[in-house]
Structure formats: structure tokens, C-alpha cells
């Protein structure tokens, strides 16, 4: 778990993110330790030389102004002020106790020598004294920066050993692990220096403490270890020692402070593992992966992130990496609960795009049909599971802002049916070549719908992948089952936490690669976006076959709305629609469109549902069985839709439709929101 305080508008940079030889992602931006060579060796001499030059400048100023005393006192005040500030900064940033003491001594030596020179003048003896004392204080520096052959390309550089009296260990013992402290009895051991900072073995008290507890107390860790802004903490299970041992990494040189541009589809997808490379971990050691394919399986998952967290950009890099893969051919379907506003890129390029609640439901039904025909093929071929091929690619269905089409309030007619379809895909699609990715701003179970299937849908998706991005709520355990606080994540777009990945993978914070505007303009047109094979396309149904026409109609409607807004005729159009609706409601007949081979396709029928009541017992003419059943339930005292659903056995969408019909027939009334009663009729 990490906590930093970067701003969200970090500028991108063009550092290479792939190995030129292998095209594999490499940790980007991690500052290197001092290289072997003369540069590190001459640093102390350069500092002493700069001090001599400064002394000469002071003497020249004194000769030019004849104000020797005033300048000397001024130099003394400034020199010691700078020394105090330097000593304070050194104490915070350098954790090696011996090196810290040498650096503080060097700062005060420089201030004292410059003050003496301002009073006595520059002499050969003074320069010699500075050289001898400076060289003595520099011995430890030179020991850790020896001249040598350097490191061969591709080899790991030898890192210096950390002092046994390490500053972070001292702070842990004093503020966190001591008697009466939050983690009393816990110890930091086996200190190591890594390229991005420091790593320790975290020895917790068995039966009393756990890695999850430490991970959840990140604010206490920051305060106890006195971390600076921009420094990170990573707490994870120890890969070798038994529980409750952990690893605690302190990132003092964050390699992900700057956004990392997406390296392109070849480096973005790992053909060996069948996973998407999301981006480097917070300490620069390795890359977070979103698994798409394993043996005989295709996987989906769930992504949660608030506004500005980089959720949609993360989806785009997953989609493009999968679509461009030649080792694991994949088709991309994309739905958006916000009318396609989340990713115009995927709306334009995905094989099937759905930007309305009805279209998302139709897409889910088409995906279920693809699952069915794939299952038939698999049974006939006696195959176990699914393996993508060029003739039968995998299907990855992505739905952004999924909480909207699954909301019974926003989508009362189709939310339950859509949730049921999503649940079937997430539960059964793995072995039949169809995977579902949902993404939402909602950090609660509402992201998966409101019925009892919500937890089933959540669990099935998280069997594949789970990523938490920054949000304005601390409630992550309900959905992901981890004790972390995404509200405390740094304000870095794409910064997230990989939850419960596959065996051997790290569950740690990372920063996703960023699909820049330039990359979004360059790559999609160079990717071959696959469509369903002929057999699957035929079986998917008319909604898939007519997807291009529906998209064209939506585009035309959007263009007309823009034209109306430009012409200032929106109010007139709305008034015309209202008059047309009123005129249609006043007529006793309605035009019905009949599909199939009927001629003519449109015929006029009477509004039987508006006919006056008649017949024995006051039952209205043409009242259907469903209408009568709902009416009887209301008369029996079931006033709320949920109660009516239970009493009749109908689905919520059926009940809502029947309630609307009964209201139109003036057989029921709604005295207040959510409650119904029978009228006198």
C-alpha cells in the first residue's frame, strides 16, 4: 500500500519503456545508484574547489569595498545558516548513520573554513588544511563509490550494504514497534538497499498481528517512519517466510512519479503468459499484469476508480493490447453506461459498441448466444475449455460505468435482466471463450446491481482480476476484500492496486501505462479489430448483424441534436414532440409495426387497454391475466412493487410494465412514490 501526494497533472515524458532487444516492458524512470567511474570520485574535490572559488570571491569583494568586517560577518551568518539547513535535510534524506554524520560534519567544516578565510584571507596553509580535512571526511564516500570496470549491460549492479543502525529501523522501534505502540513486538530486519529505496523483512507477532493490519495502517506507518511527501510504502506478504512475515518497502526514489506512456501493443501484451502488462509497480521492480488467458480459459475482472483516476484509459490499453495480439486473437465488444462518452476510441473501433441501456442488454444477449454456439463446438470436438485461435478468437466484452445499466432506479425495465445475463457470462464464459470486464466509479456492491445476484457477479469477476484506482471513498473491503484505503492513493492518473492476482504474482500498487492523445490517434487505425466468425455471427442474432446501422443512426441523431442546438430550435422541437404525444394519446387507435413478412407491415388497431370497464364482477374488457393478477395483488394489500413481485411471481420488469398499463387504464393510482392502490373503477 502506498501514500504519496503528487499532483494529478504530471507531464508525460518520452523515456523508453521497452527493451529494444526483446520489446518487453522494463521499469521506467527509477534513478540509478552512483555509477562506477571518475564522476563520483571527483565530487568531494569539486566541492572543495567550489569552496576555494567562493573564498576568493569574498576576498575580492572585501578589497573592492573596503568593508572587510561587514562582509566577513555577513559571510559567517549566511554560511552557518546554509550549514544548518543542509544538516537538517541530510538527516531526513540519508538513512546510513555514518554517511549522515560525515555529511553534517562536512557542511559545518565548509561554513567554518569560509568564515575563517573571510577574516584572515586565502593562504596556502588554509587551502592545505581544507584539502586534508576534506579528504578525511570523504573517505567513506570514496569507499562506496570505488573506481572499477562498472556493470556489464543487462547485469544487476551490486548495491551497497545498509548500516545495521539504519534510520528507518530506529524510527520503527521508537514509534511503531516499541512497547505500547501500534505494532508492539514487530521488528524490521534484513535491511536491503534497492534501486528505488529500501526493503526490510517485517517480523510480526504470530496470532496477534497480520500483514493486512499493517497494510491498513498506512497513515500510522508514514508518521512513524517520518516519510517525506512523494515517498511510498509497500507492504506485502513475504514470498518465502511463513505467515505473518511480510516485506516492507520504502520507496524514496519513486520511479512512477511521471506518467509512463503506453509502450504499444507488442510490449503491452505478454504472449508467453497471455496477460496484459498494465504498468510498473511503485518500486519499479516488475510490471503489474491483467491476466486474460490461462490454460483452457479466458478471464475478465472488475476495475473501480473515481473521477480522474485513469479508469477509462486503463480500459483502452487493455482493449488495444488484446485486440492487437496475434498469439491470442481476441475480439473486443464495448458498452458504456454514459452514452459512449467514457471512451470515444472504443466506441469507434470496437467490433460491437453499445451506448444505451437497451443496447448493452442486447449485447449481453448476443454474447450469451456466442457462448452457446462455442459450447456446442467444444462438445462436438471433445475439447476441454477454450483456447483462442485465428479461426475462433476469444471475445472480451467490456462495460464501463456498469453501475448505470445495472441500477434499478436508472434502468427499471432491464436492470434485472442485464444483471442476470452478466452473471451468466462471468460464471460460465471462461470455458466457452467469452469474458466480461466491468468498470465503475461505484465502490459498493451497487456496481453489480441491487438484487441477490450482485455478490455472485462480484465474486465471479474477481476470480479473474481486480484493480482499485483512486476514489473519494475508503470503502474497498466490501468489494475487493482488502484492507486498503483508495482515498489515500496519490493523485496520479493510473495509480492503482492489484488485488489478489495469480499464484506467484505481486499484490502491490502500480501505475498504469498512459494512452496519450498521440498514442490514441496513432495506434487504433493500425490494429486489426476482429469480428465474429460467420457461424458465431449468424447465431449472435439480429442485434449483432444490425450493429453498424444502429451506430449510424445514433451518430445521425447526435448530429441532428448539434444542428438543432446551433439553430436554436431545441425548444420548438421539444414542444412539437409534446403536441404529437398529446395527439397520439387522444386517438382511440394506434399504429402497430409488425415484423416478418406481413403486408402491409403497419396496421391500425384499437387501444383495447383504454376501453371502458365491463363484464361481470367489474372486470374491464380485454384485461389480461397478468394485469388481473397484479390488480388482485394490489387489492390484497401489496402496495409496493417489491411486494407485488413476490405475490405474483413475475419479474420486476414485468411488474413495472403491468403497473404502467393498469395506471393507463385508470384501474390503479399512485398516491405517493413507490406505493399503489386500486381505484374505484
C-alpha positions in Angstrom: 0.0 0.0 0.0 1.4 3.4 -0.8 0.7 7.0 0.0 2.2 9.9 -1.9 0.9 13.4 -2.6 1.8 14.2 -6.2 -0.5 16.4 -8.3 -2.6 14.8 -11.0 -1.3 16.9 -13.9 2.2 15.3 -14.2 3.8 15.9 -17.5 4.5 13.0 -19.7 8.0 12.2 -20.8 9.4 10.2 -23.6 11.8 7.8 -21.8 12.0 4.4 -23.4 9.6 1.9 -21.8 10.7 -1.3 -23.6 13.9 -3.3 -24.0 15.0 -2.7 -27.7 16.1 -6.3 -28.0 13.0 -8.1 -26.5 10.3 -5.4 -26.7 9.5 -6.3 -23.1 8.5 -3.7 -20.6 11.2 -2.5 -18.3 10.9 -0.4 -15.1 10.9 3.2 -16.3 12.3 6.2 -14.6 14.0 4.6 -11.5 17.1 6.7 -10.6 20.3 4.7 -10.7 22.7 4.5 -7.9 26.1 6.2 -8.5 27.9 4.6 -11.4 31.5 3.3 -11.1 33.9 5.8 -12.6 35.6 9.2 -12.1 32.4 11.3 -11.8 31.6 10.1 -8.3 35.2 10.1 -7.2 35.9 13.7 -8.0 32.7 15.0 -6.4 34.4 15.8 -3.0 37.3 17.6 -4.8 34.8 19.6 -6.9 33.0 20.7 -3.7 36.3 21.8 -2.1 37.3 23.6 -5.3 34.0 25.4 -5.3 34.6 26.5 -1.7 38.1 27.9 -2.6 36.5 29.9 -5.5 33.9 31.3 -3.1 36.6 32.3 -0.7 38.4 34.1 -3.5 35.2 36.0 -4.4 34.8 37.1 -0.8 38.3 38.5 -0.7 37.8 40.3 -4.0 34.6 41.9 -2.6 36.4 43.0 0.5 39.3 44.6 -1.5 36.8 46.4 -3.7 34.6 47.8 -1.0 36.9 48.3 2.0 34.2 46.7 4.1 36.1 43.8 5.4 34.3 43.4 8.7 30.8 43.8 7.4 31.4 41.3 4.6 33.1 38.8 7.0 30.2 38.9 9.5 27.7 38.5 6.6 29.5 35.6 5.2 29.7 33.9 8.6 25.9 34.3 9.1 25.0 33.0 5.7 27.5 30.1 5.8 26.2 28.8 9.1 22.6 29.2 8.1 23.2 27.2 5.0 25.1 24.6 7.1 22.1 24.2 9.5 19.7 23.8 6.6 21.9 21.3 4.9 22.4 19.3 8.1 18.6 19.1 8.6 17.9 18.0 5.1 20.8 15.4 5.3 19.4 14.0 8.5 16.0 13.4 6.8 17.1 12.0 3.5 20.2 9.9 4.3 19.5 6.8 6.3 23.1 5.5 6.7 24.2 6.8 10.1 27.9 7.0 9.3 27.3 8.7 6.0 24.8 11.1 7.6 27.4 12.1 10.3 30.1 12.7 7.7 27.9 14.9 5.5 26.8 17.0 8.5 30.5 17.4 9.6 31.4 18.4 6.0 28.7 21.1 6.0 29.9 22.7 9.2 33.6 22.4 8.1 32.8 24.3 4.9 31.0 27.0 6.9 33.8 27.3 9.4 36.6 27.4 6.8 34.8 30.1 4.7 34.2 32.2 7.8 37.9 32.0 8.8 39.0 32.9 5.3 36.8 36.0 5.2 38.7 37.3 8.3 42.3 36.1 7.6 42.4 35.8 3.8 43.3 33.0 1.4 46.6 31.4 2.3 48.4 28.2 1.1 48.1 26.8 4.6 44.4 27.3 4.7 43.9 25.6 1.4 46.1 22.7 2.5 44.1 22.4 5.8 40.8 22.3 3.8 42.3 19.6 1.5 43.4 17.3 4.4 40.2 17.7 6.4 38.0 17.3 3.4 39.8 14.2 2.2 39.4 12.7 5.6 35.7 13.3 5.6 35.4 11.9 2.1 37.0 8.5 2.7 33.6 6.9 3.4 32.2 8.4 0.2 35.1 7.1 -1.9 34.7 3.7 -0.3 31.1 3.4 -1.5 32.0 4.9 -5.0 35.0 3.0 -6.0 36.6 3.2 -9.4 36.0 0.0 -11.3 35.0 -1.6 -14.5 31.3 -0.9 -14.0 28.5 -3.3 -14.7 28.1 -5.3 -17.8 25.0 -4.4 -19.9 22.0 -6.4 -18.6 23.7 -7.4 -15.3 22.4 -6.2 -12.0 24.6 -3.7 -10.2 25.9 -4.6 -6.8 24.2 -2.4 -4.2 25.9 -1.3 -1.0 25.1 -2.9 2.3 22.9 -0.9 4.6 24.1 0.2 8.0 22.9 -2.0 10.9 21.8 1.1 12.8 19.5 2.1 9.9 17.4 5.3 10.5 14.1 3.6 9.4 14.7 0.7 11.8 15.4 3.2 14.6 12.1 5.1 13.8 10.2 1.8 13.6 11.4 0.7 17.0 10.7 4.2 18.5 7.3 4.9 17.0 5.7 1.7 15.8 7.2 -1.5 17.2 8.1 -0.4 20.7 6.1 -1.2 23.9 2.7 0.4 23.9 3.0 1.3 20.1 0.5 0.2 17.4 2.6 -2.9 16.4 4.3 -3.6 19.6 6.8 -6.5 19.3 7.0 -6.3 15.5 10.5 -5.8 14.0 12.2 -4.7 10.8 15.1 -7.0 9.9 17.3 -7.9 7.0 17.7 -4.3 5.6 18.5 -4.1 1.9 19.1 -1.2 -0.5 17.2 -1.4 -3.7 17.3 1.0 -6.7 14.1 2.7 -5.6 14.8 2.8 -1.9 15.0 0.3 1.0 13.4 -3.1 1.7 13.0 -4.9 5.0 11.7 -8.2 6.3 8.7 -7.4 8.6 8.6 -9.8 11.5 5.1 -9.6 13.1 3.8 -11.2 16.3 2.1 -14.5 15.4 -1.5 -14.7 16.4 -1.7 -11.0 17.2 -0.7 -9.2 14.0 -1.1 -9.7 10.3 0.2 -8.1 7.1 -3.4 -6.9 6.3 -3.4 -5.0 9.6 -0.1 -3.3 8.8 -1.3 -2.5 5.2 -4.4 -0.9 6.5 -2.5 1.4 8.9 -0.6 3.2 6.2 -1.1 6.7 7.7 0.4 5.5 11.0 3.4 4.0 9.1 4.0 7.3 7.3 4.0 9.2 10.5 6.1 6.7 12.4 8.7 6.4 9.7 8.7 10.2 9.1 8.4 9.9 5.4 8.6 12.9 3.1 6.0 13.8 0.5 6.5 11.8 -2.6 7.8 8.7 -0.8 5.9 5.4 -0.9 5.3 2.4 1.3 4.6 -1.1 0.0 3.5 -3.8 2.4 3.1 -7.3 1.0 3.3 -10.9 2.1 6.8 -12.4 2.3 7.3 -14.8 -0.6 9.4 -17.3 1.4 8.9 -17.0 5.1 5.7 -18.3 6.9 2.9 -16.0 8.0 2.7 -13.5 9.4 6.0 -12.3 8.0 5.9 -9.6 5.3 8.0 -7.4 3.2 8.1 -3.6 3.8 9.5 -1.5 1.0 10.1 2.2 1.4 10.3 4.0 -2.0 12.5 7.1 -1.6 13.2 7.5 -5.3 9.8 6.7 -6.9 10.2 5.5 -10.5 6.5 6.2 -11.3 6.4 9.9 -10.3 6.0 10.7 -14.0 3.3 9.1 -16.2 4.6 6.2 -18.3 3.3 6.3 -21.9 1.8 3.0 -23.2 4.6 1.1 -24.9 2.4 -0.1 -27.8 0.6 -3.4 -28.4 3.6 -5.6 -28.8 5.1 -4.8 -25.4 1.6 -4.3 -23.9 0.7 -7.9 -24.3 2.8 -10.8 -22.9 2.4 -13.6 -25.4 4.1 -16.1 -23.1 1.7 -15.6 -20.2 -1.4 -14.4 -22.1 -1.6 -11.3 -19.9 -1.7 -7.5 -20.5 1.2 -5.5 -19.0 -0.6 -2.8 -17.1 2.4 -0.8 -15.9 5.4 -0.8 -13.5 5.0 -1.4 -9.8 5.6 1.5 -7.4 9.1 0.4 -6.6 10.0 -0.2 -10.3 10.5 -3.9 -9.7 8.4 -5.8 -12.2 5.2 -5.0 -14.1 1.6 -5.4 -12.9 -0.3 -7.8 -15.2 -4.0 -8.3 -16.1 -4.4 -12.0 -16.9 -6.6 -12.6 -20.0 -5.8 -16.2 -20.9 -4.6 -19.2 -19.0 -4.8 -22.9 -19.9 -8.2 -23.6 -21.4 -9.7 -20.3 -20.0 -10.4 -16.7 -20.7 -10.8 -14.2 -17.8 -12.5 -10.9 -17.1 -12.5 -8.8 -14.0 -13.6 -5.6 -12.3 -12.0 -2.1 -12.2 -13.1 0.5 -9.7 -11.9 4.1 -9.8 -13.3 7.6 -9.2 -13.4 10.6 -11.5 -9.9 11.4 -12.9 -8.4 8.1 -11.7 -7.5 6.9 -15.2 -10.0 4.1 -15.3 -11.1 4.6 -18.9 -7.5 4.9 -20.1 -6.6 1.7 -18.4 -9.5 0.0 -20.2 -8.3 1.4 -23.5 -4.8 -0.1 -23.1 -6.3 -3.5 -22.1 -8.6 -3.4 -25.1 -5.9 -2.4 -27.6 -3.3 -4.8 -26.2 -5.8 -7.7 -26.6 -7.1 -6.7 -30.0 -3.6 -6.4 -31.4 -2.4 -9.8 -30.1 -1.6 -12.3 -32.8 -0.6 -15.1 -30.3 -4.0 -14.8 -28.5 -6.5 -13.4 -31.1 -9.3 -11.5 -29.3 -12.4 -9.6 -30.3 -13.5 -6.5 -28.4 -17.1 -5.5 -27.6 -17.6 -2.3 -25.7 -20.5 -0.9 -23.8 -20.7 2.4 -21.9 -23.4 3.4 -19.4 -22.7 7.0 -20.1 -23.7 7.0 -23.8 -20.2 6.4 -25.1 -18.7 9.5 -23.5 -16.1 7.4 -21.5 -14.1 6.2 -24.5 -14.9 7.5 -28.0 -11.9 5.5 -29.1 -13.5 2.2 -28.3 -17.0 3.3 -29.5 -15.4 3.9 -32.9 -13.1 0.9 -33.2 -14.7 -2.0 -31.1 -16.4 -4.7 -33.2 -19.6 -4.0 -31.3 -20.4 -0.8 -29.4 -23.4 -0.3 -27.2 -24.1 3.2 -25.8 -27.6 2.8 -24.3 -29.2 0.6 -21.6 -31.2 -1.4 -24.2 -28.1 -1.8 -26.5 -26.0 -3.1 -23.6 -28.7 -5.6 -22.8 -28.8 -6.7 -26.4 -25.0 -7.0 -26.5 -25.1 -9.2 -23.4 -27.7 -11.5 -25.1 -25.6 -11.7 -28.2 -22.6 -12.7 -26.0 -24.7 -15.5 -24.4 -25.5 -16.8 -27.9 -21.8 -16.8 -28.8 -21.1 -18.8 -25.6 -23.8 -21.3 -26.5 -22.5 -22.0 -30.0 -18.9 -22.1 -28.8 -20.0 -24.7 -26.2 -21.7 -26.8 -28.9 -18.5 -26.7 -31.0 -16.4 -27.6 -28.0 -18.6 -30.6 -27.1 -18.6 -32.0 -30.6 -14.8 -31.6 -30.8 -14.5 -33.2 -27.3 -12.4 -30.2 -26.2 -11.8 -29.2 -22.6 -12.0 -25.4 -22.1 -11.2 -22.7 -24.6 -8.1 -21.8 -26.4 -8.1 -18.8 -28.8 -7.2 -19.3 -32.5 -7.4 -17.2 -35.6 -10.5 -19.0 -36.7 -12.2 -18.8 -33.3 -10.9 -15.8 -31.4 -11.7 -15.1 -27.8 -14.4 -12.5 -27.0 -13.8 -9.8 -24.4 -16.9 -7.8 -23.5 -16.1 -4.5 -21.6 -18.8 -2.4 -20.0 -17.7 0.9 -18.5 -19.8 2.7 -15.9 -21.6 -0.6 -15.3 -23.4 0.7 -12.2 -25.8 2.7 -14.5 -27.3 -0.1 -16.7 -27.4 -2.3 -13.5 -29.3 0.3 -11.5 -33.0 -0.5 -10.9 -33.6 3.2 -10.5 -32.0 4.3 -13.7 -32.9 1.2 -15.7 -36.0 -0.2 -14.1 -37.1 -2.3 -17.1 -33.8 -4.0 -18.0 -31.5 -3.8 -14.9 -32.5 -7.3 -13.6 -32.3 -9.0 -17.0 -29.0 -7.3 -17.7 -27.6 -8.4 -14.4 -28.7 -12.0 -15.0 -27.0 -12.0 -18.4 -23.8 -10.5 -16.9 -23.8 -13.1 -14.2 -24.1 -15.9 -16.7 -21.2 -14.6 -18.8 -19.0 -14.1 -15.7 -19.8 -17.5 -14.3 -19.9 -19.7 -17.5 -18.0 -17.8 -20.2 -14.5 -18.8 -19.1 -14.6 -22.2 -20.7 -16.6 -21.0 -23.7 -14.4 -18.2 -24.9 -16.3 -15.1 -23.6 -15.1 -12.9 -20.8 -16.6 -9.9 -19.1 -14.9 -6.8 -17.7 -17.0 -4.3 -15.7 -15.7 -0.9 -14.6 -17.4 1.5 -12.3 -17.0 4.6 -10.2 -19.1 3.0 -7.5 -17.1 1.4 -4.7 -20.0 -0.6 -3.3 -22.0 -3.6 -4.3 -24.3 -1.3 -6.3 -21.8 -1.5 -9.1 -23.1 -5.1 -9.6 -26.8 -4.4 -9.3 -29.2 -4.4 -6.4 -30.6 -8.0 -6.3 -29.2 -11.1 -4.6 -27.1 -11.8 -7.7 -24.8 -8.8 -7.0 -22.4 -10.7 -4.8 -22.3 -13.6 -7.2 -21.4 -11.3 -10.0 -18.8 -9.6 -7.9 -17.2 -12.9 -6.9 -17.1 -14.3 -10.4 -15.5 -11.2 -11.8 -12.8 -11.0 -9.1 -11.9 -14.7 -9.7 -10.2 -13.2 -12.8 -8.8 -9.8 -12.0 -9.4 -6.8 -9.6 -7.9 -3.3 -9.8 -8.6 -0.5 -7.4 -7.8 3.0 -8.5 -8.1 6.3 -6.6 -11.6 7.2 -5.4 -13.2 9.5 -2.8 -14.3 6.7 -0.5 -12.4 4.5 1.8 -14.8 1.6 1.3 -12.8 -1.0 -0.7 -13.0 -4.0 1.6 -16.7 -4.6 0.8 -16.0 -5.2 -2.9 -12.4 -6.3 -3.1 -11.9 -7.9 0.4 -8.7 -6.0 1.1 -7.9 -3.5 3.9 -6.6 -0.6 1.9 -7.9 3.0 1.5 -8.1 4.2 -2.1 -9.0 7.7 -0.8 -5.3 7.9 0.4 -3.9 7.0 -3.0 -1.7 9.6 -4.6 -3.3 11.9 -7.1 -1.6 10.2 -10.1 -3.7 9.1 -13.0 -3.5 5.4 -13.5 -2.2 4.7 -9.9 -3.8 1.6 -8.6 -3.6 -1.5 -6.5 -3.6 -5.0 -8.0 -5.8 -7.2 -5.8 -5.3 -11.0 -5.3 -3.5 -11.8 -8.6 -2.5 -15.2 -9.7 -0.1 -17.5 -7.8 3.3 -16.0 -7.5 2.3 -12.5 -8.7 2.6 -9.4 -6.5 -0.4 -7.8 -4.9 1.0 -4.3 -4.8 0.5 -0.8 -6.0 1.4 0.1 -9.6 0.9 2.9 -12.1 -0.8 2.0 -15.4 0.7 3.0 -18.7 -1.0 6.1 -20.1 -2.7 6.2 -23.5 -1.7 9.7 -24.6 -3.7 11.6 -27.2 -0.9 10.9 -29.7 -1.0 7.2 -29.0 -4.8 7.2 -29.2 -4.5 8.8 -32.6 -1.8 6.6 -33.9 -2.5 3.0 -32.8 -6.2 2.2 -33.3 -6.1 2.5 -37.1 -3.1 0.2 -37.2 -4.8 -2.5 -35.2 -7.0 -5.2 -36.9 -10.2 -5.2 -34.9 -11.6 -8.7 -35.4 -15.3 -9.6 -35.9 -17.2 -12.8 -35.1 -16.6 -15.7 -37.4 -19.5 -16.5 -39.8 -21.1 -19.2 -37.7 -20.9 -17.2 -34.4 -22.1 -14.0 -36.2 -25.2 -15.8 -37.6 -26.0 -17.3 -34.2 -25.5 -14.0 -32.4 -28.7 -12.6 -33.8 -30.1 -9.5 -35.5 -28.8 -7.1 -32.9 -25.2 -8.0 -33.8 -26.0 -8.1 -37.5 -27.5 -4.6 -37.4 -24.9 -3.1 -35.0 -23.4 -0.8 -37.8 -26.8 0.5 -38.7 -27.7 1.3 -35.1 -24.4 3.1 -34.6 -25.0 5.1 -37.8 -28.5 6.1 -36.5 -27.1 7.2 -33.2 -24.4 9.3 -34.9 -27.1 10.9 -37.1 -29.3 11.6 -34.1 -26.3 13.3 -32.3 -25.5 15.3 -35.4 -29.2 16.5 -35.6 -29.1 17.5 -32.0 -26.0 19.6 -32.6 -27.6 21.2 -35.6 -30.8 22.0 -33.6 -28.7 23.5 -30.8 -26.8 25.6 -33.3 -30.1 26.8 -34.9 -31.7 27.4 -31.5 -34.7 25.2 -32.3 -34.4 22.7 -29.4 -37.4 24.2 -27.5 -39.5 24.2 -30.7 -38.7 20.5 -31.3 -39.5 19.6 -27.7 -42.8 21.4 -28.0 -43.6 19.6 -31.2 -42.9 16.3 -29.6 -45.2 17.1 -26.7 -48.0 18.1 -29.1 -47.5 14.9 -31.1 -47.6 12.8 -27.9 -50.8 14.5 -26.8 -52.5 14.0 -30.1 -51.5 10.3 -30.1 -52.9 9.9 -26.6 -56.2 11.5 -27.7 -56.7 9.0 -30.5 -58.6 5.7 -29.9 -56.3 3.8 -32.2 -52.6 3.2 -32.6 -50.3 2.2 -35.5 -48.6 -1.1 -34.8 -45.4 -2.2 -36.7 -45.4 -5.9 -37.4 -42.1 -7.6 -38.2 -41.8 -10.5 -40.6 -43.4 -11.0 -44.0 -46.7 -9.3 -43.2 -48.1 -6.9 -45.7 -48.7 -4.1 -45.1 -46.2 -4.0 -42.2 -48.1 -1.3 -40.4 -51.7 -1.7 -39.3 -54.1 0.3 -37.1 -55.6 -1.3 -34.0 -57.9 -0.1 -31.3 -56.5 0.9 -27.9 -58.0 -2.0 -26.2 -56.3 -1.1 -22.9 -58.2 2.1 -22.8 -61.6 0.6 -23.4 -64.2 1.2 -20.6 -64.6 -1.5 -18.0 -67.2 -4.1 -18.5 -68.2 -7.6 -17.8 -69.2 -9.5 -14.7 -67.5 -8.5 -11.4 -66.4 -5.2 -12.8 -63.5 -6.8 -14.8 -62.6 -4.5 -17.7 -62.8 -5.8 -21.2 -59.5 -7.1 -22.6 -57.9 -7.2 -19.2 -55.0 -9.7 -19.5 -54.2 -12.5 -17.0 -51.1 -10.6 -15.9 -53.0 -7.3 -15.4 -55.6 -9.1 -13.4 -53.1 -10.8 -11.2 -51.3 -7.6 -10.4 -54.6 -5.8 -9.8 -55.6 -8.6 -7.4 -52.3 -8.4 -5.5 -52.8 -4.6 -5.0 -56.4 -5.2 -3.8 -55.0 -7.8 -1.4 -52.8 -5.0 0.2 -49.5 -5.5 -1.6 -48.8 -1.8 -2.4 -45.1 -1.7 -3.3 -43.5 -3.1 -6.5 -41.3 -5.5 -4.5 -44.3 -6.9 -2.6 -46.2 -7.3 -5.9 -43.3 -9.1 -7.5 -43.2 -11.6 -4.6 -47.0 -12.0 -4.6 -47.3 -12.6 -8.4 -44.1 -14.4 -9.1 -43.4 -12.1 -12.0 -40.0 -10.3 -12.6 -39.6 -6.7 -11.6 -39.6 -5.6 -15.2 -42.9 -7.4 -15.9 -44.5 -5.9 -12.8 -43.3 -2.4 -13.8 -44.8 -2.9 -17.3 -48.1 -4.2 -15.9 -48.4 -1.3 -13.4 -47.9 1.2 -16.2 -50.7 -0.5 -18.2 -53.1 -0.5 -15.2 -52.4 3.1 -14.5 -53.2 4.0 -18.1 -56.4 2.1 -17.8 -57.2 4.1 -14.7 -57.6 1.0 -12.6 -54.8 1.9 -10.1 -53.4 5.1 -8.7 -50.1 6.1 -7.1 -50.9 8.3 -4.1 -47.2 8.6 -3.3 -43.9 7.5 -4.8 -43.4 3.7 -4.8 -46.9 2.8 -3.5 -50.0 1.8 -5.5 -53.7 1.4 -4.7 -56.8 0.3 -6.7 -59.2 3.0 -7.9 -62.9 3.0 -7.6 -63.2 1.6 -11.1 
